[in-house]
Amino acid sequence: MTVAKGGIVSQEDIGNVATPPFVRLPTLTSTFQRRADRCTSVAARHESLEGFLLFVSGLSRAQDGAQQRLPSGTLPGRDVIFERRKRGQAALFGESWSVDPTWTAALDAILETMAEVDKPAPAEAARARLADMLPDERGVVLRSFLDHDLSASDCALGPYVAAALQVHLTRMASLLDPADIGPEEFTGTCPVCGGPPVASLVHAGGDVQGVRFLSCGLCASQWHAVRIKCTHCASTKGIGYQQIDGEAGAVKVETCEECKTYLKIIYLDKEPDAEAVIDDLAALGLDILVSEAGWQRVAPNPFLIFGGS
């Protein structure tokens, strides 16, 4: 495979709507079922990744089951959210996720369901180990996950931790009022939970035709981002687009020469059923090629955080 180099794109190509919404909050009852269905569909087209994608599909179905069994959580008040947003912080900034009953309940439900799902032996060993951990031990793993600092011995725990955190944060995000989030001129991280974008989506149809939204890999919220602008450093210089020769261009990599980072961009007019987390995973080959060419990914996919030392 080779990478087809893209040049600077004219500002005339930027999707434009008179007043695009700043944030699009997730629908808890459909997010994980849709993700599971998309993952199963995509897996059939990616022989080399099929086993891993089917594992993620099973994990997504476990997430869907978990979201139906959550206890009542604690949502911050509107005044608290307002003060956080005024300081440029995420609406859910500072929430104690490691001890929140909805996070631990989601994790327990997912681990219970995944015990019955076919998976490689290391994945089952990681599931059983996490199930046996005390709450404080789980909290340490969660903190390391959020810091992208899981040890090599803990990296197999990552997908389960990510899955539980996604359920918890998507649930909280779905309960917020978009009007309380409020727009900012530029934000490279999710204004709802503070997580990094997993990819950007260029929408098709309706009142968001051609508009780009960054998609959070944790809470599934989307927030508006002007096109042809680096999502990491906000530069409008040296933006390029890379794709694999011969492909339809539904998924490309947007690269920035100023900060040497990249993020995938998914065009829903070419792939209407695309889902940010899953279609990002399925385009792993693009990550390899672009990384070898010298660019660094803004943040990893939550299901692909590799262990360190």
C-alpha positions as CSV (number, residue, x, y, z in Angstrom):
1,M,0.0,0.0,0.0
2,T,1.0,3.6,-0.6
3,V,-0.2,6.9,0.6
4,A,-1.6,9.3,-1.9
5,K,-0.4,12.7,-0.9
6,G,-2.9,15.5,-0.7
7,G,-2.1,19.2,-1.0
8,I,-3.5,22.3,0.6
9,V,-7.2,22.4,0.1
10,S,-8.9,25.7,-0.9
11,Q,-10.9,27.5,1.8
12,E,-13.7,27.4,-0.8
13,D,-14.1,23.7,-0.1
14,I,-15.0,24.3,3.6
15,G,-18.5,23.2,4.5
16,N,-20.4,26.2,5.7
17,V,-23.8,26.6,7.5
18,A,-25.1,29.9,8.8
19,T,-25.3,28.7,12.4
20,P,-24.1,25.1,12.9
21,P,-24.7,23.7,16.3
22,F,-21.7,23.8,18.5
23,V,-22.3,20.4,20.1
24,R,-24.2,17.3,19.3
25,L,-24.8,15.1,22.3
26,P,-25.1,11.3,22.1
27,T,-28.3,9.2,22.4
28,L,-27.4,6.6,25.0
29,T,-30.0,4.0,24.0
30,S,-28.7,3.7,20.4
31,T,-25.0,4.6,20.6
32,F,-23.5,1.2,21.5
33,Q,-26.0,-1.0,19.5
34,R,-25.2,1.1,16.4
35,R,-21.5,0.7,17.1
36,A,-21.7,-3.0,17.5
37,D,-23.7,-3.4,14.2
38,R,-21.2,-1.2,12.4
39,C,-18.3,-3.2,13.8
40,T,-19.7,-6.5,12.7
41,S,-20.4,-5.1,9.2
42,V,-16.9,-3.6,8.8
43,A,-15.2,-6.8,10.2
44,A,-16.4,-8.8,7.2
45,R,-14.4,-6.5,4.9
46,H,-11.2,-6.5,6.8
47,E,-9.7,-10.0,6.9
48,S,-6.5,-9.0,8.8
49,L,-8.5,-7.2,11.5
50,E,-11.6,-9.3,11.5
51,G,-10.9,-11.1,14.8
52,F,-10.1,-7.9,16.7
53,L,-13.1,-6.1,15.2
54,L,-15.5,-8.9,16.2
55,F,-14.1,-8.7,19.7
56,V,-14.9,-5.0,19.8
57,S,-18.3,-5.8,18.4
58,G,-18.9,-8.1,21.3
59,L,-17.6,-5.5,23.7
60,S,-20.0,-2.9,22.2
61,R,-23.0,-5.3,22.7
62,A,-21.9,-5.7,26.3
63,Q,-21.8,-1.9,26.6
64,D,-25.4,-1.7,25.2
65,G,-26.5,-4.2,27.8
66,A,-24.6,-2.4,30.6
67,Q,-26.3,1.0,29.8
68,Q,-29.7,-0.6,30.5
69,R,-28.6,-1.6,34.0
70,L,-27.0,1.5,35.4
71,P,-27.9,2.9,38.8
72,S,-28.7,6.6,39.1
73,G,-25.6,8.7,38.7
74,T,-24.8,12.2,39.9
75,L,-24.9,15.0,37.2
76,P,-23.2,18.3,38.0
77,G,-25.6,21.3,38.4
78,R,-26.0,23.9,35.6
79,D,-24.2,26.5,37.7
80,V,-21.2,24.2,38.1
81,I,-21.2,23.5,34.4
82,F,-21.4,27.2,33.6
83,E,-18.4,28.0,35.8
84,R,-16.4,25.2,34.3
85,R,-17.2,26.3,30.8
86,K,-16.4,29.9,31.7
87,R,-12.9,28.8,32.7
88,G,-12.5,26.8,29.5
89,Q,-12.9,23.5,31.2
90,A,-15.1,20.6,30.1
91,A,-18.6,20.3,31.5
92,L,-17.7,17.1,33.3
93,F,-14.2,18.2,34.3
94,G,-13.1,16.9,37.7
95,E,-15.8,14.3,38.1
96,S,-14.5,11.4,40.2
97,W,-15.0,8.6,37.7
98,S,-13.0,5.9,39.5
99,V,-15.4,5.8,42.4
100,D,-18.7,6.8,40.7
101,P,-21.2,3.9,41.1
102,T,-22.2,4.1,37.4
103,W,-18.6,3.5,36.2
104,T,-18.1,0.5,38.5
105,A,-21.6,-0.9,37.6
106,A,-20.8,-0.5,33.9
107,L,-17.5,-2.3,34.3
108,D,-19.0,-5.1,36.3
109,A,-21.8,-5.6,33.8
110,I,-19.4,-5.6,30.8
111,L,-17.0,-8.0,32.5
112,E,-19.9,-10.4,33.3
113,T,-21.2,-10.3,29.7
114,M,-17.8,-10.7,28.2
115,A,-17.1,-13.8,30.1
116,E,-19.4,-15.6,27.6
117,V,-17.9,-14.0,24.5
118,D,-15.3,-15.9,22.5
119,K,-12.0,-14.2,22.6
120,P,-8.2,-14.9,22.7
121,A,-6.8,-16.3,25.9
122,P,-5.0,-13.1,26.8
123,A,-8.2,-11.1,26.6
124,E,-10.0,-13.6,28.9
125,A,-7.1,-13.5,31.3
126,A,-7.3,-9.7,31.4
127,R,-11.1,-9.8,31.9
128,A,-10.8,-12.2,34.8
129,R,-8.0,-10.2,36.4
130,L,-9.9,-6.9,36.2
131,A,-13.0,-8.7,37.7
132,D,-11.0,-9.7,40.7
133,M,-9.5,-6.3,41.4
134,L,-10.4,-4.2,44.4
135,P,-12.0,-0.8,43.7
136,D,-8.7,1.1,44.5
137,E,-6.8,-1.1,42.1
138,R,-9.3,-0.4,39.4
139,G,-9.0,3.3,40.1
140,V,-5.2,3.1,39.6
141,V,-5.7,1.3,36.2
142,L,-8.3,3.9,35.2
143,R,-6.0,6.8,36.0
144,S,-3.2,5.2,34.0
145,F,-5.6,4.6,31.1
146,L,-6.7,8.3,31.1
147,D,-3.0,9.4,31.2
148,H,-2.2,7.0,28.2
149,D,0.3,5.4,30.6
150,L,-0.8,1.8,31.0
151,S,2.1,-0.5,31.7
152,A,2.9,-3.3,29.3
153,S,1.4,-5.8,31.8
154,D,-1.8,-3.8,32.0
155,C,-2.4,-2.9,28.4
156,A,-4.8,-5.9,27.9
157,L,-7.0,-4.3,30.5
158,G,-7.4,-1.2,28.4
159,P,-10.4,-2.2,26.1
160,Y,-12.5,-3.2,29.2
161,V,-11.7,0.0,31.0
162,A,-12.4,2.1,27.9
163,A,-15.7,0.3,27.4
164,A,-16.9,1.0,31.0
165,L,-15.8,4.6,30.8
166,Q,-17.5,5.1,27.5
167,V,-20.8,3.8,29.0
168,H,-20.5,6.1,32.0
169,L,-19.5,9.2,30.2
170,T,-22.0,8.7,27.3
171,R,-24.7,8.3,29.8
172,M,-23.8,11.6,31.5
173,A,-23.4,13.4,28.2
174,S,-26.8,12.3,27.0
175,L,-28.4,13.9,30.1
176,L,-26.9,17.3,29.5
177,D,-28.5,20.3,27.8
178,P,-26.5,21.3,24.7
179,A,-27.3,25.0,25.5
180,D,-25.3,24.6,28.7
181,I,-22.1,23.6,26.9
182,G,-21.7,26.8,25.0
183,P,-19.4,27.5,22.0
184,E,-15.7,28.4,22.1
185,E,-13.6,29.7,19.3
186,F,-11.3,26.7,19.3
187,T,-11.2,23.6,21.4
188,G,-9.1,20.5,20.5
189,T,-10.6,18.4,23.3
190,C,-14.2,17.5,24.0
191,P,-16.1,20.3,25.7
192,V,-18.3,17.8,27.4
193,C,-15.9,15.4,29.1
194,G,-12.4,16.7,28.1
195,G,-11.5,13.6,26.1
196,P,-9.5,13.8,22.9
197,P,-11.2,13.4,19.5
198,V,-11.0,9.9,17.9
199,A,-11.7,11.2,14.4
200,S,-13.6,14.0,12.7
201,L,-16.8,13.5,10.7
202,V,-17.9,15.6,7.7
203,H,-21.7,15.4,7.8
204,A,-24.0,15.0,4.8
205,G,-27.5,16.2,4.3
206,G,-29.9,18.4,6.4
207,D,-28.7,21.5,8.1
208,V,-25.2,20.1,8.7
209,Q,-24.3,19.4,5.1
210,G,-20.5,19.6,4.7
211,V,-20.0,20.6,8.3
212,R,-17.2,19.0,10.3
213,F,-17.6,17.8,13.9
214,L,-14.9,16.2,16.0
215,S,-16.1,13.0,17.7
216,C,-15.1,12.2,21.2
217,G,-13.7,8.7,21.7
218,L,-15.0,8.6,25.3
219,C,-18.5,10.2,25.6
220,A,-19.5,10.1,21.9
221,S,-20.3,13.8,21.9
222,Q,-19.5,15.7,18.7
223,W,-18.4,19.4,18.6
224,H,-18.1,21.7,15.6
225,A,-14.7,22.4,14.1
226,V,-13.9,24.5,11.1
227,R,-12.5,22.5,8.2
228,I,-9.0,22.9,6.9
229,K,-7.7,23.7,10.3
230,C,-5.5,21.6,12.6
231,T,-7.5,20.1,15.4
232,H,-4.5,20.0,17.6
233,C,-2.7,23.4,17.1
234,A,-5.4,25.3,15.3
235,S,-3.0,26.2,12.4
236,T,-4.5,26.7,8.9
237,K,-1.1,26.4,7.3
238,G,0.3,23.2,5.9
239,I,-2.8,21.1,6.1
240,G,-2.8,18.1,3.8
241,Y,-4.9,15.0,3.2
242,Q,-3.6,11.5,2.7
243,Q,-5.4,8.3,1.6
244,I,-4.5,4.9,0.3
245,D,-4.3,4.7,-3.4
246,G,-7.3,3.1,-5.1
247,E,-9.7,3.6,-2.2
248,A,-12.9,5.7,-2.4
249,G,-11.7,8.3,0.1
250,A,-14.4,7.9,2.7
251,V,-11.6,7.9,5.3
252,K,-8.6,10.1,4.9
253,V,-5.9,11.4,7.2
254,E,-5.6,15.1,7.8
255,T,-2.0,16.0,8.5
256,C,-0.5,19.3,9.8
257,E,3.0,20.4,8.8
258,E,3.1,22.9,11.7
259,C,2.8,20.5,14.6
260,K,3.4,17.2,12.7
261,T,0.2,15.6,14.0
262,Y,-2.7,13.9,12.3
263,L,-6.3,12.9,12.8
264,K,-8.5,10.8,10.5
265,I,-11.4,12.6,8.8
266,I,-14.5,10.5,7.7
267,Y,-16.8,11.7,4.9
268,L,-20.4,10.6,5.6
269,D,-21.5,11.4,2.0
270,K,-19.2,8.5,0.9
271,E,-19.9,6.2,3.9
272,P,-23.3,7.1,5.5
273,D,-23.1,4.3,8.1
274,A,-19.6,5.2,9.3
275,E,-19.1,5.4,13.1
276,A,-16.1,7.3,14.3
277,V,-14.6,4.8,16.8
278,I,-15.1,1.7,14.6
279,D,-14.2,3.2,11.2
280,D,-11.1,4.7,12.8
281,L,-10.1,1.2,14.0
282,A,-10.8,-0.3,10.6
283,A,-8.4,2.2,8.9
284,L,-5.4,1.1,11.0
285,G,-3.4,0.7,7.9
286,L,-3.5,4.5,7.4
287,D,-2.1,5.0,10.9
288,I,0.8,2.8,10.1
289,L,1.6,4.5,6.8
290,V,1.3,8.0,8.0
291,S,3.2,7.4,11.2
292,E,6.0,5.9,9.2
293,A,6.0,9.1,7.2
294,G,6.7,11.2,10.3
295,W,3.4,12.3,11.7
296,Q,2.2,11.6,15.2
297,R,-1.4,10.8,16.0
298,V,-3.2,13.4,18.2
299,A,-4.5,10.7,20.6
300,P,-5.0,6.9,20.3
301,N,-8.2,5.1,19.7
302,P,-9.5,4.1,23.2
303,F,-9.4,0.5,22.2
304,L,-5.8,0.7,20.9
305,I,-3.8,2.1,23.8
306,F,-0.6,0.2,23.9
307,G,1.3,-0.5,27.1
308,G,4.6,1.3,28.0
309,S,7.5,0.1,30.1
